[in-house]
Amino acid sequence: MDISNLIQTVLIYALPVIFAITVHEAAHGYVARYFGDNTAEVMGRVTLNPMKHIDPIGTILMPLMLYFATSGAFLFGYAKPVPVNFGRLRHPKRDMIWVALAGPVSNFIQAIVWALVLVALVAAGLDTENFFIQMARGGILVNLVMWAFNLFPLPPLDGGRVLAGLLPNGPAQQFLARIEPYGFFIVMGLVIAGVVSNYWLRPLMDAGYYVINLIITPLKALLL
């Protein structure tokens, strides 16, 4: 393992990852508060202070261990989940959908912002290997990965919450509730087997890049 490459990679991705995680988790808490549950606010989680959201194991130790173990081929991590008492929402079944979507939507918006930053940096004439160019590209990638991955329709991921809110009360919703305690391990198994990356992440990320390109094309035509 090339330590210099590791340090460079960490420096490039550190800021985008911190922003991606912090805004994602804060967005959950903010929307939950908007719809009537102030649990996250009381616990100090409706904040852009990254220290409130970073999990020492899931955010730092696990990604570093996986980076070394797989030579950067496979990375995974997580932040402290924002506490939400869905029973305190004004319309729990409907509002849980918006609370769950808040995180992924915040990541997609951040991907757009990083894309705009990238266009501005290129327009400024910076070399394509410039540190900040690589950081902007990393910001787009990190946020699109978080957006797509968290929308996977299995609890405890945000997509699982959305699915639970959309399903009518009955056997299907009860099934989701029963498997939620094992959802993390099921998702990890699907990730390792390549199911999530091949049939979920790649198609959604391709669509995400396409949409972002449509959004920034007018700006690129004006500046480049």
C-alpha positions as CSV (number, residue, x, y, z in Angstrom):
1,M,0.0,0.0,0.0
2,D,1.4,3.4,-1.1
3,I,1.0,5.6,2.0
4,S,1.5,8.8,-0.1
5,N,-1.5,7.8,-2.3
6,L,-3.6,7.0,0.8
7,I,-2.8,10.4,2.3
8,Q,-3.7,12.1,-1.0
9,T,-6.9,10.2,-1.3
10,V,-7.9,11.0,2.2
11,L,-7.2,14.7,1.7
12,I,-9.2,14.8,-1.6
13,Y,-12.3,13.0,-0.2
14,A,-12.2,14.3,3.4
15,L,-14.1,17.5,2.9
16,P,-16.7,16.1,0.5
17,V,-17.4,13.1,2.8
18,I,-17.7,15.3,5.9
19,F,-20.1,17.6,4.1
20,A,-22.1,14.7,2.6
21,I,-22.6,13.0,5.9
22,T,-23.2,16.1,8.0
23,V,-25.8,17.6,5.7
24,H,-27.5,14.2,5.1
25,E,-28.0,13.6,8.8
26,A,-29.0,17.1,9.6
27,A,-31.5,17.1,6.8
28,H,-33.3,14.1,8.4
29,G,-33.5,15.9,11.7
30,Y,-34.6,19.2,10.2
31,V,-37.4,17.6,8.2
32,A,-38.5,15.5,11.2
33,R,-38.7,18.7,13.3
34,Y,-40.7,20.4,10.5
35,F,-43.3,17.5,10.6
36,G,-43.6,17.5,14.4
37,D,-40.8,15.4,15.9
38,N,-38.1,17.4,17.8
39,T,-36.2,14.3,19.1
40,A,-33.2,15.0,16.9
41,E,-33.2,18.7,17.9
42,V,-33.3,17.9,21.6
43,M,-30.3,15.6,21.2
44,G,-28.4,18.3,19.3
45,R,-28.5,16.5,15.9
46,V,-30.1,19.3,13.9
47,T,-26.7,20.9,13.3
48,L,-24.0,21.2,10.7
49,N,-21.4,20.4,13.3
50,P,-19.8,17.2,11.8
51,M,-18.7,16.0,15.3
52,K,-22.3,15.4,16.2
53,H,-22.8,13.0,13.3
54,I,-19.4,11.2,12.8
55,D,-19.2,7.7,14.2
56,P,-15.6,6.9,15.1
57,I,-16.0,3.3,13.9
58,G,-18.4,3.6,11.0
59,T,-17.1,6.9,9.6
60,I,-13.3,6.6,10.2
61,L,-12.1,3.2,11.3
62,M,-14.2,0.9,9.0
63,P,-13.5,2.8,5.8
64,L,-9.7,2.9,6.5
65,M,-9.6,-0.8,7.3
66,L,-11.5,-1.7,4.2
67,Y,-9.3,0.6,2.1
68,F,-6.2,-1.3,3.3
69,A,-7.8,-4.7,3.2
70,T,-9.1,-4.3,-0.4
71,S,-6.5,-1.9,-1.8
72,G,-9.3,0.7,-2.3
73,A,-11.5,-1.7,-4.3
74,F,-14.3,-1.7,-1.7
75,L,-15.3,1.0,0.8
76,F,-18.2,1.3,3.2
77,G,-19.0,3.5,6.1
78,Y,-21.8,5.0,8.1
79,A,-22.6,7.9,10.4
80,K,-24.6,8.1,13.6
81,P,-28.2,7.7,12.6
82,V,-30.4,10.7,13.5
83,P,-33.0,9.6,16.1
84,V,-36.5,10.0,14.8
85,N,-39.7,9.1,16.7
86,F,-42.0,8.4,13.8
87,G,-45.0,8.2,16.3
88,R,-44.6,11.9,17.0
89,L,-44.9,13.0,13.4
90,R,-48.2,14.7,12.6
91,H,-49.0,12.1,9.9
92,P,-46.5,9.2,10.7
93,K,-47.0,7.0,7.7
94,R,-46.9,9.9,5.2
95,D,-44.4,12.1,6.9
96,M,-41.9,9.3,7.4
97,I,-41.5,9.3,3.6
98,W,-40.4,12.9,3.6
99,V,-38.1,12.5,6.6
100,A,-36.4,9.5,4.9
101,L,-36.1,11.2,1.5
102,A,-34.5,14.3,3.1
103,G,-31.0,12.7,3.4
104,P,-30.7,11.4,-0.1
105,V,-32.2,14.5,-1.6
106,S,-29.6,16.6,0.3
107,N,-26.8,14.5,-1.2
108,F,-28.2,14.9,-4.8
109,I,-28.3,18.7,-4.3
110,Q,-24.7,18.6,-3.0
111,A,-23.6,16.6,-6.1
112,I,-25.1,19.4,-8.2
113,V,-23.2,22.0,-6.1
114,W,-19.9,20.2,-6.5
115,A,-20.6,19.9,-10.3
116,L,-21.1,23.7,-10.4
117,V,-17.8,24.1,-8.5
118,L,-16.1,21.8,-11.0
119,V,-17.3,23.9,-13.9
120,A,-16.1,27.1,-12.3
121,L,-12.7,25.6,-11.5
122,V,-12.3,24.4,-15.1
123,A,-13.4,27.8,-16.4
124,A,-10.7,29.4,-14.2
125,G,-8.2,27.4,-16.2
126,L,-7.0,25.0,-13.5
127,D,-5.3,21.8,-14.7
128,T,-7.4,18.7,-14.7
129,E,-5.0,17.1,-12.1
130,N,-5.4,20.1,-9.8
131,F,-6.2,19.1,-6.2
132,F,-9.4,21.1,-6.1
133,I,-10.5,19.7,-9.4
134,Q,-10.1,16.2,-8.0
135,M,-11.9,17.2,-4.8
136,A,-14.9,18.5,-6.8
137,R,-15.1,15.3,-8.8
138,G,-14.8,13.4,-5.6
139,G,-17.7,15.5,-4.2
140,I,-19.9,14.5,-7.1
141,L,-19.0,10.9,-6.8
142,V,-19.4,10.7,-3.0
143,N,-22.8,12.3,-2.9
144,L,-24.2,10.3,-5.9
145,V,-23.1,7.1,-4.1
146,M,-24.8,8.2,-0.9
147,W,-27.9,9.3,-2.8
148,A,-28.2,6.0,-4.7
149,F,-27.2,3.7,-1.9
150,N,-29.5,5.1,0.7
151,L,-32.4,4.9,-1.6
152,F,-32.0,1.1,-1.8
153,P,-35.5,-0.2,-0.7
154,L,-34.6,-2.2,2.4
155,P,-34.6,-1.0,6.0
156,P,-32.8,0.4,7.8
157,L,-31.7,2.4,4.7
158,D,-33.8,5.5,3.8
159,G,-35.3,3.7,0.8
160,G,-36.7,1.1,3.2
161,R,-38.4,3.8,5.2
162,V,-39.8,5.2,2.0
163,L,-41.1,1.8,0.9
164,A,-42.6,1.2,4.3
165,G,-44.5,4.5,4.1
166,L,-45.8,3.7,0.6
167,L,-46.9,0.2,1.3
168,P,-50.5,-0.3,2.6
169,N,-50.8,-1.6,6.1
170,G,-50.7,-5.4,5.8
171,P,-48.4,-8.4,5.4
172,A,-45.8,-6.6,3.2
173,Q,-45.3,-3.8,5.7
174,Q,-45.1,-6.4,8.5
175,F,-42.5,-8.3,6.6
176,L,-40.3,-5.2,6.3
177,A,-40.6,-4.6,10.0
178,R,-39.6,-8.1,10.8
179,I,-36.5,-8.1,8.7
180,E,-35.3,-4.6,9.8
181,P,-33.2,-5.9,12.7
182,Y,-31.3,-8.0,10.1
183,G,-31.4,-5.4,7.3
184,F,-27.8,-4.2,7.7
185,F,-26.4,-7.7,7.3
186,I,-28.7,-8.4,4.4
187,V,-27.6,-5.2,2.6
188,M,-24.0,-6.0,3.3
189,G,-24.5,-9.5,1.8
190,L,-26.1,-8.0,-1.3
191,V,-23.2,-5.5,-1.6
192,I,-20.5,-8.1,-1.3
193,A,-22.4,-10.3,-3.9
194,G,-22.4,-7.4,-6.3
195,V,-26.2,-7.2,-6.5
196,V,-26.5,-3.7,-5.1
197,S,-23.7,-2.2,-7.3
198,N,-24.7,-4.0,-10.5
199,Y,-28.4,-3.7,-10.4
200,W,-29.0,-0.6,-8.2
201,L,-26.0,1.7,-7.7
202,R,-24.7,1.8,-11.3
203,P,-28.1,2.4,-13.0
204,L,-29.1,5.1,-10.5
205,M,-25.7,6.8,-10.6
206,D,-25.7,6.8,-14.4
207,A,-29.1,8.5,-14.3
208,G,-27.8,10.9,-11.6
209,Y,-24.8,11.9,-13.8
210,Y,-27.1,12.4,-16.8
211,V,-29.4,14.7,-14.8
212,I,-26.5,16.7,-13.4
213,N,-25.0,17.0,-16.9
214,L,-28.3,18.4,-18.2
215,I,-28.4,20.9,-15.4
216,I,-24.8,22.2,-15.8
217,T,-24.7,22.1,-19.6
218,P,-26.0,25.7,-20.0
219,L,-23.4,26.9,-17.6
220,K,-20.6,25.0,-19.4
221,A,-21.7,26.5,-22.7
222,L,-21.5,30.0,-21.2
223,L,-18.2,29.7,-19.4
224,L,-16.2,27.1,-21.4
